[in-house]
Amino acid sequence: MRVEDALRKIALLRRVSADKGALAAERETAHRLQKVLMERYAIKAQEVPEGPPTTPFRLHWDYWQELLDEFDLKLRHFGGRGSAEVGSNMIAYIRLATNQWWIDEKTPSGWQTTVRDNGLDSLRAYLKEHAPRTYSFSTADRRNR
């Protein structure tokens, strides 16, 4: 292996992170491999080039629809943006390309963004706390399949 190869591998190992789905053991292993390569090839941290900007793992609308189905919310989407009404005074917006979502709430002065976050799990946690509780035999039957 050449120094250029080691630099490339170190840059790739730096991309291993929790927000990309890596487990704690995987992150620790990546960190140790970086250290070993840097020691073996006498590479300083400043010498490692920054990798190209990464885009987050891109989900498909089916994942978001399945999540919203858990709360009996209807997803409407066009292109890379979608929305779902959460009760009569809240709307959840989703930007597919960045896995970002935010909540707009109706206030006396108009609509105001109250929460912003990324990913399915954070939206699920938010909806568990704030979504209206709806239950019917049809939803119970659908969930038991």
N, CA, C and O atoms as CSV, one atom per row, in Angstrom:
chain,resi,resn,atom,element,x,y,z
A,1,MET,N,N,0.851,-1.179,0.000
A,1,MET,CA,C,0.000,0.000,0.000
A,1,MET,C,C,0.898,1.244,0.000
A,1,MET,O,O,1.926,1.288,0.676
A,2,ARG,N,N,0.489,2.231,-0.762
A,2,ARG,CA,C,1.236,3.472,-0.838
A,2,ARG,C,C,0.628,4.502,0.104
A,2,ARG,O,O,-0.467,4.290,0.625
A,3,VAL,N,N,1.309,5.594,0.326
A,3,VAL,CA,C,0.821,6.668,1.204
A,3,VAL,C,C,-0.488,7.238,0.652
A,3,VAL,O,O,-1.398,7.548,1.420
A,4,GLU,N,N,-0.586,7.375,-0.654
A,4,GLU,CA,C,-1.815,7.898,-1.267
A,4,GLU,C,C,-3.009,6.988,-0.944
A,4,GLU,O,O,-4.109,7.463,-0.663
A,5,ASP,N,N,-2.769,5.677,-0.990
A,5,ASP,CA,C,-3.832,4.724,-0.659
A,5,ASP,C,C,-4.244,4.868,0.808
A,5,ASP,O,O,-5.430,4.853,1.136
A,6,ALA,N,N,-3.247,5.006,1.682
A,6,ALA,CA,C,-3.536,5.163,3.103
A,6,ALA,C,C,-4.334,6.438,3.355
A,6,ALA,O,O,-5.274,6.432,4.149
A,7,LEU,N,N,-3.969,7.524,2.689
A,7,LEU,CA,C,-4.707,8.786,2.836
A,7,LEU,C,C,-6.164,8.629,2.395
A,7,LEU,O,O,-7.082,9.117,3.054
A,8,ARG,N,N,-6.355,7.947,1.284
A,8,ARG,CA,C,-7.719,7.722,0.779
A,8,ARG,C,C,-8.527,6.886,1.764
A,8,ARG,O,O,-9.691,7.184,2.030
A,9,LYS,N,N,-7.903,5.836,2.305
A,9,LYS,CA,C,-8.614,4.967,3.247
A,9,LYS,C,C,-8.928,5.693,4.547
A,9,LYS,O,O,-10.000,5.500,5.120
A,10,ILE,N,N,-8.014,6.517,5.013
A,10,ILE,CA,C,-8.272,7.287,6.239
A,10,ILE,C,C,-9.437,8.245,6.024
A,10,ILE,O,O,-10.300,8.382,6.891
A,11,ALA,N,N,-9.463,8.904,4.874
A,11,ALA,CA,C,-10.565,9.818,4.563
A,11,ALA,C,C,-11.899,9.074,4.548
A,11,ALA,O,O,-12.910,9.593,5.019
A,12,LEU,N,N,-11.896,7.854,4.002
A,12,LEU,CA,C,-13.132,7.057,3.984
A,12,LEU,C,C,-13.526,6.608,5.390
A,12,LEU,O,O,-14.708,6.605,5.732
A,13,LEU,N,N,-12.551,6.233,6.195
A,13,LEU,CA,C,-12.845,5.797,7.564
A,13,LEU,C,C,-13.402,6.936,8.408
A,13,LEU,O,O,-14.179,6.698,9.333
A,14,ARG,N,N,-13.019,8.155,8.102
A,14,ARG,CA,C,-13.547,9.308,8.837
A,14,ARG,C,C,-15.029,9.521,8.574
A,14,ARG,O,O,-15.706,10.189,9.355
A,15,ARG,N,N,-15.534,8.967,7.498
A,15,ARG,CA,C,-16.945,9.130,7.161
A,15,ARG,C,C,-17.853,8.184,7.947
A,15,ARG,O,O,-19.072,8.355,7.934
A,16,VAL,N,N,-17.284,7.198,8.625
A,16,VAL,CA,C,-18.087,6.257,9.407
A,16,VAL,C,C,-18.620,6.998,10.625
A,16,VAL,O,O,-17.845,7.466,11.459
A,17,SER,N,N,-19.941,7.106,10.729
A,17,SER,CA,C,-20.542,7.839,11.840
A,17,SER,C,C,-21.914,7.268,12.188
A,17,SER,O,O,-22.499,6.498,11.427
A,18,ALA,N,N,-22.403,7.662,13.346
A,18,ALA,CA,C,-23.694,7.168,13.825
A,18,ALA,C,C,-24.839,7.638,12.936
A,18,ALA,O,O,-25.790,6.890,12.710
A,19,ASP,N,N,-24.759,8.871,12.427
A,19,ASP,CA,C,-25.857,9.371,11.604
A,19,ASP,C,C,-25.954,8.669,10.259
A,19,ASP,O,O,-26.940,8.837,9.541
A,20,LYS,N,N,-24.938,7.880,9.909
A,20,LYS,CA,C,-24.995,7.080,8.687
A,20,LYS,C,C,-25.304,5.621,8.992
A,20,LYS,O,O,-25.222,4.763,8.113
A,21,GLY,N,N,-25.659,5.347,10.247
A,21,GLY,CA,C,-26.088,4.007,10.607
A,21,GLY,C,C,-25.020,3.112,11.190
A,21,GLY,O,O,-25.276,1.928,11.410
A,22,ALA,N,N,-23.832,3.631,11.450
A,22,ALA,CA,C,-22.761,2.800,11.999
A,22,ALA,C,C,-22.992,2.561,13.493
A,22,ALA,O,O,-23.370,3.470,14.232
A,23,LEU,N,N,-22.761,1.348,13.908
A,23,LEU,CA,C,-22.880,1.001,15.321
A,23,LEU,C,C,-21.649,1.498,16.069
A,23,LEU,O,O,-20.646,1.873,15.461
A,24,ALA,N,N,-21.740,1.495,17.401
A,24,ALA,CA,C,-20.628,1.977,18.223
A,24,ALA,C,C,-19.354,1.183,17.951
A,24,ALA,O,O,-18.271,1.762,17.859
A,25,ALA,N,N,-19.473,-0.123,17.824
A,25,ALA,CA,C,-18.296,-0.963,17.574
A,25,ALA,C,C,-17.684,-0.650,16.208
A,25,ALA,O,O,-16.461,-0.660,16.061
A,26,GLU,N,N,-18.518,-0.374,15.217
A,26,GLU,CA,C,-18.010,-0.035,13.888
A,26,GLU,C,C,-17.282,1.304,13.907
A,26,GLU,O,O,-16.240,1.456,13.269
A,27,ARG,N,N,-17.832,2.277,14.640
A,27,ARG,CA,C,-17.169,3.582,14.742
A,27,ARG,C,C,-15.829,3.448,15.451
A,27,ARG,O,O,-14.843,4.059,15.039
A,28,GLU,N,N,-15.788,2.654,16.511
A,28,GLU,CA,C,-14.538,2.458,17.251
A,28,GLU,C,C,-13.490,1.766,16.370
A,28,GLU,O,O,-12.322,2.155,16.365
A,29,THR,N,N,-13.909,0.757,15.638
A,29,THR,CA,C,-12.984,0.053,14.746
A,29,THR,C,C,-12.444,0.996,13.676
A,29,THR,O,O,-11.248,0.974,13.384
A,30,ALA,N,N,-13.305,1.821,13.091
A,30,ALA,CA,C,-12.858,2.773,12.077
A,30,ALA,C,C,-11.841,3.752,12.664
A,30,ALA,O,O,-10.846,4.087,12.022
A,31,HIS,N,N,-12.103,4.203,13.889
A,31,HIS,CA,C,-11.174,5.134,14.539
A,31,HIS,C,C,-9.817,4.470,14.784
A,31,HIS,O,O,-8.773,5.080,14.551
A,32,ARG,N,N,-9.835,3.234,15.249
A,32,ARG,CA,C,-8.571,2.517,15.491
A,32,ARG,C,C,-7.793,2.280,14.198
A,32,ARG,O,O,-6.572,2.426,14.164
A,33,LEU,N,N,-8.508,1.915,13.140
A,33,LEU,CA,C,-7.836,1.710,11.851
A,33,LEU,C,C,-7.205,3.003,11.344
A,33,LEU,O,O,-6.111,2.984,10.780
A,34,GLN,N,N,-7.890,4.118,11.544
A,34,GLN,CA,C,-7.321,5.412,11.159
A,34,GLN,C,C,-6.004,5.647,11.884
A,34,GLN,O,O,-5.001,6.017,11.275
A,35,LYS,N,N,-6.026,5.424,13.204
A,35,LYS,CA,C,-4.825,5.658,14.008
A,35,LYS,C,C,-3.667,4.767,13.556
A,35,LYS,O,O,-2.533,5.230,13.443
A,36,VAL,N,N,-3.951,3.498,13.301
A,36,VAL,CA,C,-2.910,2.560,12.881
A,36,VAL,C,C,-2.310,2.990,11.547
A,36,VAL,O,O,-1.090,3.008,11.387
A,37,LEU,N,N,-3.170,3.335,10.589
A,37,LEU,CA,C,-2.674,3.770,9.286
A,37,LEU,C,C,-1.856,5.052,9.400
A,37,LEU,O,O,-0.825,5.193,8.744
A,38,MET,N,N,-2.311,5.979,10.226
A,38,MET,CA,C,-1.589,7.239,10.385
A,38,MET,C,C,-0.223,7.014,11.035
A,38,MET,O,O,0.757,7.659,10.663
A,39,GLU,N,N,-0.158,6.109,11.996
A,39,GLU,CA,C,1.126,5.806,12.634
A,39,GLU,C,C,2.058,5.075,11.668
A,39,GLU,O,O,3.236,5.414,11.554
A,40,ARG,N,N,1.526,4.077,10.981
A,40,ARG,CA,C,2.345,3.255,10.088
A,40,ARG,C,C,2.944,4.081,8.944
A,40,ARG,O,O,4.090,3.853,8.556
A,41,TYR,N,N,2.189,5.028,8.407
A,41,TYR,CA,C,2.660,5.809,7.268
A,41,TYR,C,C,3.078,7.227,7.654
A,41,TYR,O,O,3.294,8.067,6.780
A,42,ALA,N,N,3.194,7.501,8.958
A,42,ALA,CA,C,3.628,8.814,9.464
A,42,ALA,C,C,2.810,9.942,8.840
A,42,ALA,O,O,3.357,10.898,8.290
A,43,ILE,N,N,1.508,9.810,8.937
A,43,ILE,CA,C,0.600,10.806,8.379
A,43,ILE,C,C,0.043,11.639,9.523
A,43,ILE,O,O,-0.430,11.098,10.523
A,44,LYS,N,N,0.100,12.951,9.372
A,44,LYS,CA,C,-0.475,13.862,10.364
A,44,LYS,C,C,-1.934,14.112,10.005
A,44,LYS,O,O,-2.327,14.000,8.844
A,45,ALA,N,N,-2.731,14.451,11.013
A,45,ALA,CA,C,-4.167,14.661,10.803
A,45,ALA,C,C,-4.428,15.757,9.773
A,45,ALA,O,O,-5.404,15.686,9.025
A,46,GLN,N,N,-3.566,16.767,9.729
A,46,GLN,CA,C,-3.759,17.871,8.786
A,46,GLN,C,C,-3.502,17.450,7.344
A,46,GLN,O,O,-3.961,18.116,6.416
A,47,GLU,N,N,-2.780,16.361,7.146
A,47,GLU,CA,C,-2.440,15.914,5.801
A,47,GLU,C,C,-3.576,15.141,5.129
A,47,GLU,O,O,-3.563,14.953,3.913
A,48,VAL,N,N,-4.546,14.699,5.907
A,48,VAL,CA,C,-5.645,13.910,5.350
A,48,VAL,C,C,-6.626,14.855,4.678
A,48,VAL,O,O,-7.154,15.758,5.328
A,49,PRO,N,N,-6.882,14.665,3.387
A,49,PRO,CA,C,-7.808,15.567,2.686
A,49,PRO,C,C,-9.243,15.348,3.160
A,49,PRO,O,O,-9.639,14.245,3.537
A,50,GLU,N,N,-9.984,16.411,3.127
A,50,GLU,CA,C,-11.410,16.307,3.430
A,50,GLU,C,C,-12.082,15.590,2.267
A,50,GLU,O,O,-11.818,15.894,1.103
A,51,GLY,N,N,-12.933,14.656,2.583
A,51,GLY,CA,C,-13.628,13.923,1.534
A,51,GLY,C,C,-14.633,14.816,0.847
A,51,GLY,O,O,-14.917,15.917,1.319
A,52,PRO,N,N,-15.169,14.356,-0.252
A,52,PRO,CA,C,-16.200,15.147,-0.935
A,52,PRO,C,C,-17.426,15.250,-0.042
A,52,PRO,O,O,-17.669,14.363,0.776
A,53,PRO,N,N,-18.192,16.306,-0.183
A,53,PRO,CA,C,-19.389,16.428,0.649
A,53,PRO,C,C,-20.290,15.224,0.431
A,53,PRO,O,O,-20.532,14.804,-0.700
A,54,THR,N,N,-20.773,14.689,1.517
A,54,THR,CA,C,-21.605,13.490,1.423
A,54,THR,C,C,-23.072,13.865,1.505
A,54,THR,O,O,-23.451,14.831,2.166
A,55,THR,N,N,-23.869,13.100,0.835
A,55,THR,CA,C,-25.305,13.265,0.942
A,55,THR,C,C,-25.822,12.175,1.858
A,55,THR,O,O,-25.313,11.055,1.833
A,56,PRO,N,N,-26.816,12.480,2.658
A,56,PRO,CA,C,-27.324,11.462,3.556
A,56,PRO,C,C,-27.981,10.321,2.785
A,56,PRO,O,O,-28.374,10.469,1.628
A,57,PHE,N,N,-28.085,9.192,3.457
A,57,PHE,CA,C,-28.768,8.044,2.869
A,57,PHE,C,C,-30.160,8.491,2.437
A,57,PHE,O,O,-30.917,9.040,3.237
A,58,ARG,N,N,-30.490,8.258,1.191
A,58,ARG,CA,C,-31.751,8.745,0.669
A,58,ARG,C,C,-32.816,7.668,0.773
A,58,ARG,O,O,-32.653,6.558,0.266
A,59,LEU,N,N,-33.891,8.008,1.429
A,59,LEU,CA,C,-35.014,7.096,1.568
A,59,LEU,C,C,-35.971,7.264,0.390
A,59,LEU,O,O,-35.890,8.227,-0.372
A,60,HIS,N,N,-36.843,6.334,0.271
A,60,HIS,CA,C,-37.889,6.378,-0.737
A,60,HIS,C,C,-39.175,6.781,-0.027
A,60,HIS,O,O,-39.283,6.638,1.191
A,61,TRP,N,N,-40.140,7.279,-0.772
A,61,TRP,CA,C,-41.404,7.704,-0.158
A,61,TRP,C,C,-42.108,6.568,0.573
A,61,TRP,O,O,-42.877,6.818,1.501
A,62,ASP,N,N,-41.858,5.323,0.172
A,62,ASP,CA,C,-42.520,4.194,0.832
A,62,ASP,C,C,-42.194,4.126,2.315
A,62,ASP,O,O,-43.060,3.775,3.117
A,63,TYR,N,N,-40.971,4.451,2.697
A,63,TYR,CA,C,-40.588,4.422,4.112
A,63,TYR,C,C,-41.369,5.468,4.908
A,63,TYR,O,O,-41.860,5.193,6.002
A,64,TRP,N,N,-41.474,6.665,4.343
A,64,TRP,CA,C,-42.204,7.729,5.030
A,64,TRP,C,C,-43.695,7.391,5.105
A,64,TRP,O,O,-44.350,7.644,6.116
A,65,GLN,N,N,-44.221,6.814,4.014
A,65,GLN,CA,C,-45.638,6.443,4.008
A,65,GLN,C,C,-45.926,5.391,5.068
A,65,GLN,O,O,-46.933,5.471,5.772
A,66,GLU,N,N,-45.051,4.415,5.182
A,66,GLU,CA,C,-45.239,3.371,6.192
A,66,GLU,C,C,-45.223,3.960,7.600
A,66,GLU,O,O,-46.025,3.565,8.447
A,67,LEU,N,N,-44.330,4.887,7.848
A,67,LEU,CA,C,-44.276,5.551,9.153
A,67,LEU,C,C,-45.572,6.305,9.421
A,67,LEU,O,O,-46.148,6.177,10.501
A,68,LEU,N,N,-46.029,7.079,8.462
A,68,LEU,CA,C,-47.245,7.863,8.663
A,68,LEU,C,C,-48.479,6.979,8.769
A,68,LEU,O,O,-49.446,7.351,9.433
A,69,ASP,N,N,-48.463,5.813,8.123
A,69,ASP,CA,C,-49.571,4.864,8.259
A,69,ASP,C,C,-49.732,4.397,9.705
A,69,ASP,O,O,-50.847,4.120,10.148
A,70,GLU,N,N,-48.635,4.311,10.432
A,70,GLU,CA,C,-48.712,3.910,11.844
A,70,GLU,C,C,-49.595,4.858,12.648
A,70,GLU,O,O,-50.172,4.460,13.660
A,71,PHE,N,N,-49.704,6.105,12.208
A,71,PHE,CA,C,-50.475,7.117,12.919
A,71,PHE,C,C,-51.719,7.538,12.140
A,71,PHE,O,O,-52.341,8.553,12.455
A,72,ASP,N,N,-52.076,6.760,11.127
A,72,ASP,CA,C,-53.232,7.035,10.271
A,72,ASP,C,C,-53.168,8.426,9.647
A,72,ASP,O,O,-54.173,9.134,9.580
A,73,LEU,N,N,-51.990,8.805,9.197
A,73,LEU,CA,C,-51.803,10.088,8.522
A,73,LEU,C,C,-51.580,9.828,7.039
A,73,LEU,O,O,-50.930,8.856,6.653
A,74,LYS,N,N,-52.127,10.707,6.223
A,74,LYS,CA,C,-52.025,10.542,4.772
A,74,LYS,C,C,-50.891,11.408,4.238
A,74,LYS,O,O,-50.864,12.620,4.449
A,75,LEU,N,N,-49.959,10.766,3.545
A,75,LEU,CA,C,-48.834,11.465,2.936
A,75,LEU,C,C,-49.225,11.933,1.545
A,75,LEU,O,O,-49.741,11.167,0.731
A,76,ARG,N,N,-48.969,13.203,1.295
A,76,ARG,CA,C,-49.124,13.761,-0.051
A,76,ARG,C,C,-47.743,14.229,-0.476
A,76,ARG,O,O,-47.071,14.950,0.262
A,77,HIS,N,N,-47.322,13.821,-1.657
A,77,HIS,CA,C,-45.998,14.236,-2.100
A,77,HIS,C,C,-45.983,14.520,-3.582
A,77,HIS,O,O,-46.781,13.989,-4.355
A,78,PHE,N,N,-45.065,15.363,-3.947
A,78,PHE,CA,C,-44.845,15.714,-5.342
A,78,PHE,C,C,-43.353,15.960,-5.491
A,78,PHE,O,O,-42.790,16.841,-4.841
A,79,GLY,N,N,-42.722,15.179,-6.346
A,79,GLY,CA,C,-41.278,15.318,-6.507
A,79,GLY,C,C,-40.558,14.942,-5.227
A,79,GLY,O,O,-40.741,13.841,-4.708
A,80,GLY,N,N,-39.747,15.844,-4.721
A,80,GLY,CA,C,-38.948,15.553,-3.539
A,80,GLY,C,C,-39.496,16.118,-2.254
A,80,GLY,O,O,-38.813,16.071,-1.231
A,81,ARG,N,N,-40.712,16.656,-2.265
A,81,ARG,CA,C,-41.302,17.226,-1.060
A,81,ARG,C,C,-42.652,16.589,-0.783
A,81,ARG,O,O,-43.401,16.246,-1.698
A,82,GLY,N,N,-42.943,16.440,0.502
A,82,GLY,CA,C,-44.209,15.856,0.888
A,82,GLY,C,C,-44.737,16.510,2.148
A,82,GLY,O,O,-44.027,17.253,2.825
A,83,SER,N,N,-46.000,16.221,2.456
A,83,SER,CA,C,-46.603,16.762,3.663
A,83,SER,C,C,-47.703,15.836,4.148
A,83,SER,O,O,-48.236,15.017,3.399
A,84,ALA,N,N,-48.025,15.990,5.426
A,84,ALA,CA,C,-49.121,15.235,6.031
A,84,ALA,C,C,-49.753,16.102,7.105
A,84,ALA,O,O,-49.051,16.720,7.906
A,85,GLU,N,N,-51.077,16.149,7.121
A,85,GLU,CA,C,-51.768,16.909,8.160
A,85,GLU,C,C,-51.784,16.091,9.440
A,85,GLU,O,O,-52.198,14.931,9.450
A,86,VAL,N,N,-51.331,16.708,10.508
A,86,VAL,CA,C,-51.309,16.069,11.820
A,86,VAL,C,C,-52.331,16.821,12.665
A,86,VAL,O,O,-51.997,17.804,13.326
A,87,GLY,N,N,-53.553,16.362,12.641
A,87,GLY,CA,C,-54.614,17.107,13.316
A,87,GLY,C,C,-55.031,18.288,12.463
A,87,GLY,O,O,-54.659,18.391,11.294
A,88,SER,N,N,-55.812,19.180,13.065
A,88,SER,CA,C,-56.338,20.308,12.294
A,88,SER,C,C,-55.428,21.524,12.305
A,88,SER,O,O,-55.621,22.443,11.510
A,89,ASN,N,N,-54.440,21.546,13.189
A,89,ASN,CA,C,-53.610,22.743,13.263
A,89,ASN,C,C,-52.108,22.464,13.165
A,89,ASN,O,O,-51.301,23.303,13.566
A,90,MET,N,N,-51.723,21.298,12.638
A,90,MET,CA,C,-50.309,20.983,12.447
A,90,MET,C,C,-50.125,20.288,11.100
A,90,MET,O,O,-50.952,19.477,10.681
A,91,ILE,N,N,-49.022,20.625,10.432
A,91,ILE,CA,C,-48.663,19.969,9.176
A,91,ILE,C,C,-47.202,19.547,9.272
A,91,ILE,O,O,-46.337,20.335,9.654
A,92,ALA,N,N,-46.942,18.292,8.918
A,92,ALA,CA,C,-45.571,17.778,8.865
A,92,ALA,C,C,-45.104,17.856,7.419
A,92,ALA,O,O,-45.773,17.352,6.517
A,93,TYR,N,N,-43.966,18.484,7.200
A,93,TYR,CA,C,-43.372,18.583,5.871
A,93,TYR,C,C,-42.127,17.708,5.820
A,93,TYR,O,O,-41.392,17.602,6.802
A,94,ILE,N,N,-41.899,17.087,4.678
A,94,ILE,CA,C,-40.750,16.192,4.504
A,94,ILE,C,C,-40.010,16.589,3.231
A,94,ILE,O,O,-40.620,16.817,2.186
A,95,ARG,N,N,-38.700,16.667,3.338
A,95,ARG,CA,C,-37.845,16.887,2.164
A,95,ARG,C,C,-37.070,15.590,1.953
A,95,ARG,O,O,-36.184,15.259,2.740
A,96,LEU,N,N,-37.397,14.866,0.908
A,96,LEU,CA,C,-36.870,13.525,0.673
A,96,LEU,C,C,-35.357,13.514,0.470
A,96,LEU,O,O,-34.683,12.629,0.997
A,97,ALA,N,N,-34.815,14.451,-0.263
A,97,ALA,CA,C,-33.391,14.435,-0.611
A,97,ALA,C,C,-32.492,14.543,0.616
A,97,ALA,O,O,-31.381,14.013,0.612
A,98,THR,N,N,-32.952,15.218,1.660
A,98,THR,CA,C,-32.119,15.415,2.848
A,98,THR,C,C,-32.617,14.638,4.057
A,98,THR,O,O,-32.010,14.709,5.126
A,99,ASN,N,N,-33.710,13.898,3.908
A,99,ASN,CA,C,-34.342,13.173,5.023
A,99,ASN,C,C,-34.722,14.118,6.150
A,99,ASN,O,O,-34.750,13.723,7.316
A,100,GLN,N,N,-35.014,15.359,5.806
A,100,GLN,CA,C,-35.366,16.361,6.797
A,100,GLN,C,C,-36.878,16.496,6.886
A,100,GLN,O,O,-37.583,16.387,5.882
A,101,TRP,N,N,-37.370,16.736,8.100
A,101,TRP,CA,C,-38.787,16.994,8.289
A,101,TRP,C,C,-38.940,18.160,9.256
A,101,TRP,O,O,-38.048,18.443,10.055
A,102,TRP,N,N,-40.090,18.835,9.171
A,102,TRP,CA,C,-40.380,19.911,10.111
A,102,TRP,C,C,-41.880,20.015,10.290
A,102,TRP,O,O,-42.658,19.559,9.452
A,103,ILE,N,N,-42.268,20.620,11.389
A,103,ILE,CA,C,-43.671,20.761,11.749
A,103,ILE,C,C,-44.035,22.239,11.743
A,103,ILE,O,O,-43.365,23.056,12.376
A,104,ASP,N,N,-45.096,22.574,11.027
A,104,ASP,CA,C,-45.667,23.920,11.078
A,104,ASP,C,C,-46.963,23.843,11.882
A,104,ASP,O,O,-47.817,22.990,11.637
A,105,GLU,N,N,-47.088,24.748,12.840
A,105,GLU,CA,C,-48.305,24.810,13.661
A,105,GLU,C,C,-49.034,26.103,13.378
A,105,GLU,O,O,-48.428,27.146,13.131
A,106,LYS,N,N,-50.368,26.009,13.422
A,106,LYS,CA,C,-51.202,27.180,13.194
A,106,LYS,C,C,-51.234,28.009,14.470
A,106,LYS,O,O,-51.532,27.494,15.548
A,107,THR,N,N,-50.929,29.279,14.343
A,107,THR,CA,C,-50.976,30.211,15.467
A,107,THR,C,C,-51.907,31.350,15.081
A,107,THR,O,O,-52.282,31.466,13.914
A,108,PRO,N,N,-52.287,32.191,16.031
A,108,PRO,CA,C,-53.158,33.322,15.681
A,108,PRO,C,C,-52.556,34.238,14.615
A,108,PRO,O,O,-53.291,34.891,13.875
A,109,SER,N,N,-51.225,34.290,14.533
A,109,SER,CA,C,-50.589,35.163,13.543
A,109,SER,C,C,-50.267,34.437,12.234
A,109,SER,O,O,-49.726,35.053,11.315
A,110,GLY,N,N,-50.582,33.158,12.130
A,110,GLY,CA,C,-50.321,32.401,10.905
A,110,GLY,C,C,-49.620,31.092,11.220
A,110,GLY,O,O,-49.659,30.621,12.357
A,111,TRP,N,N,-48.983,30.506,10.225
A,111,TRP,CA,C,-48.271,29.239,10.401
A,111,TRP,C,C,-46.845,29.507,10.843
A,111,TRP,O,O,-46.181,30.412,10.339
A,112,GLN,N,N,-46.378,28.692,11.811
A,112,GLN,CA,C,-45.034,28.877,12.335
A,112,GLN,C,C,-44.357,27.517,12.483
A,112,GLN,O,O,-44.963,26.563,12.972
A,113,THR,N,N,-43.092,27.434,12.056
A,113,THR,CA,C,-42.322,26.202,12.200
A,113,THR,C,C,-41.907,26.053,13.657
A,113,THR,O,O,-41.303,26.955,14.237
A,114,THR,N,N,-42.239,24.900,14.242
A,114,THR,CA,C,-41.935,24.690,15.659
A,114,THR,C,C,-40.837,23.664,15.886
A,114,THR,O,O,-40.097,23.769,16.864
A,115,VAL,N,N,-40.713,22.673,15.007
A,115,VAL,CA,C,-39.724,21.610,15.184
A,115,VAL,C,C,-39.090,21.299,13.844
A,115,VAL,O,O,-39.768,21.270,12.816
A,116,ARG,N,N,-37.774,21.065,13.858
A,116,ARG,CA,C,-37.042,20.594,12.673
A,116,ARG,C,C,-36.134,19.466,13.107
A,116,ARG,O,O,-35.505,19.535,14.163
A,117,ASP,N,N,-36.064,18.420,12.285
A,117,ASP,CA,C,-35.166,17.313,12.603
A,117,ASP,C,C,-34.948,16.496,11.342
A,117,ASP,O,O,-35.466,16.821,10.273
A,118,ASN,N,N,-34.166,15.424,11.487
A,118,ASN,CA,C,-33.850,14.541,10.360
A,118,ASN,C,C,-34.203,13.106,10.715
A,118,ASN,O,O,-34.066,12.695,11.867
A,119,GLY,N,N,-34.650,12.356,9.745
A,119,GLY,CA,C,-34.805,10.922,9.877
A,119,GLY,C,C,-36.162,10.435,10.334
A,119,GLY,O,O,-36.954,11.162,10.933
A,120,LEU,N,N,-36.392,9.171,10.025
A,120,LEU,CA,C,-37.659,8.522,10.354
A,120,LEU,C,C,-37.855,8.362,11.859
A,120,LEU,O,O,-38.945,8.607,12.376
A,121,ASP,N,N,-36.803,7.952,12.556
A,121,ASP,CA,C,-36.940,7.667,13.985
A,121,ASP,C,C,-37.308,8.904,14.780
A,121,ASP,O,O,-38.114,8.828,15.707
A,122,SER,N,N,-36.733,10.031,14.433
A,122,SER,CA,C,-37.060,11.250,15.179
A,122,SER,C,C,-38.500,11.689,14.886
A,122,SER,O,O,-39.182,12.186,15.782
A,123,LEU,N,N,-38.971,11.514,13.650
A,123,LEU,CA,C,-40.365,11.848,13.349
A,123,LEU,C,C,-41.303,10.895,14.071
A,123,LEU,O,O,-42.339,11.316,14.585
A,124,ARG,N,N,-40.951,9.619,14.117
A,124,ARG,CA,C,-41.775,8.652,14.847
A,124,ARG,C,C,-41.891,9.049,16.320
A,124,ARG,O,O,-42.982,9.020,16.888
A,125,ALA,N,N,-40.779,9.415,16.929
A,125,ALA,CA,C,-40.794,9.827,18.339
A,125,ALA,C,C,-41.658,11.071,18.533
A,125,ALA,O,O,-42.410,11.162,19.503
A,126,TYR,N,N,-41.550,12.021,17.616
A,126,TYR,CA,C,-42.356,13.237,17.719
A,126,TYR,C,C,-43.846,12.911,17.596
A,126,TYR,O,O,-44.658,13.411,18.374
A,127,LEU,N,N,-44.202,12.080,16.626
A,127,LEU,CA,C,-45.612,11.752,16.416
A,127,LEU,C,C,-46.191,10.958,17.578
A,127,LEU,O,O,-47.372,11.104,17.896
A,128,LYS,N,N,-45.379,10.120,18.218
A,128,LYS,CA,C,-45.868,9.392,19.392
A,128,LYS,C,C,-46.292,10.361,20.485
A,128,LYS,O,O,-47.239,10.097,21.225
A,129,GLU,N,N,-45.593,11.474,20.585
A,129,GLU,CA,C,-45.905,12.473,21.606
A,129,GLU,C,C,-47.041,13.407,21.189
A,129,GLU,O,O,-47.854,13.793,22.029
A,130,HIS,N,N,-47.111,13.778,19.901
A,130,HIS,CA,C,-47.974,14.878,19.490
A,130,HIS,C,C,-49.103,14.538,18.519
A,130,HIS,O,O,-50.008,15.351,18.329
A,131,ALA,N,N,-49.071,13.375,17.912
A,131,ALA,CA,C,-50.122,13.042,16.938
A,131,ALA,C,C,-51.426,12.756,17.669
A,131,ALA,O,O,-51.417,12.202,18.768
A,132,PRO,N,N,-52.534,13.129,17.067
A,132,PRO,CA,C,-53.822,12.817,17.691
A,132,PRO,C,C,-54.013,11.304,17.782
A,132,PRO,O,O,-53.623,10.560,16.883
A,133,ARG,N,N,-54.605,10.876,18.858
A,133,ARG,CA,C,-54.843,9.444,19.066
A,133,ARG,C,C,-56.105,9.042,18.313
A,133,ARG,O,O,-57.213,9.432,18.680
A,134,THR,N,N,-55.924,8.272,17.276
A,134,THR,CA,C,-57.070,7.757,16.535
A,134,THR,C,C,-56.986,6.251,16.556
A,134,THR,O,O,-55.916,5.680,16.348
A,135,TYR,N,N,-58.079,5.619,16.800
A,135,TYR,CA,C,-58.103,4.177,16.836
A,135,TYR,C,C,-59.436,3.701,16.299
A,135,TYR,O,O,-60.492,4.212,16.672
A,136,SER,N,N,-59.374,2.728,15.431
A,136,SER,CA,C,-60.598,2.118,14.926
A,136,SER,C,C,-60.306,0.658,14.662
A,136,SER,O,O,-59.149,0.236,14.653
A,137,PHE,N,N,-61.350,-0.106,14.448
A,137,PHE,CA,C,-61.158,-1.526,14.187
A,137,PHE,C,C,-60.401,-1.734,12.876
A,137,PHE,O,O,-59.663,-2.710,12.740
A,138,SER,N,N,-60.573,-0.839,11.920
A,138,SER,CA,C,-59.875,-0.992,10.645
A,138,SER,C,C,-58.371,-0.794,10.824
A,138,SER,O,O,-57.586,-1.504,10.195
A,139,THR,N,N,-57.951,0.154,11.668
A,139,THR,CA,C,-56.501,0.333,11.884
A,139,THR,C,C,-55.934,-0.811,12.700
A,139,THR,O,O,-54.802,-1.236,12.472
A,140,ALA,N,N,-56.717,-1.319,13.660
A,140,ALA,CA,C,-56.234,-2.447,14.459
A,140,ALA,C,C,-56.068,-3.681,13.566
A,140,ALA,O,O,-55.102,-4.433,13.695
A,141,ASP,N,N,-57.033,-3.870,12.658
A,141,ASP,CA,C,-56.952,-5.007,11.743
A,141,ASP,C,C,-55.743,-4.863,10.818
A,141,ASP,O,O,-55.043,-5.842,10.560
A,142,ARG,N,N,-55.495,-3.657,10.321
A,142,ARG,CA,C,-54.373,-3.425,9.403
A,142,ARG,C,C,-53.042,-3.663,10.114
A,142,ARG,O,O,-52.115,-4.193,9.502
A,143,ARG,N,N,-52.924,-3.292,11.369
A,143,ARG,CA,C,-51.675,-3.449,12.112
A,143,ARG,C,C,-51.420,-4.890,12.520
A,143,ARG,O,O,-50.274,-5.267,12.768
A,144,ASN,N,N,-52.459,-5.696,12.594
A,144,ASN,CA,C,-52.303,-7.083,13.027
A,144,ASN,C,C,-52.000,-8.024,11.869
A,144,ASN,O,O,-51.830,-9.223,12.090
A,145,ARG,N,N,-51.931,-7.530,10.676
A,145,ARG,CA,C,-51.628,-8.390,9.520
A,145,ARG,C,C,-50.195,-8.769,9.471
A,145,ARG,O,O,-49.778,-9.488,8.562
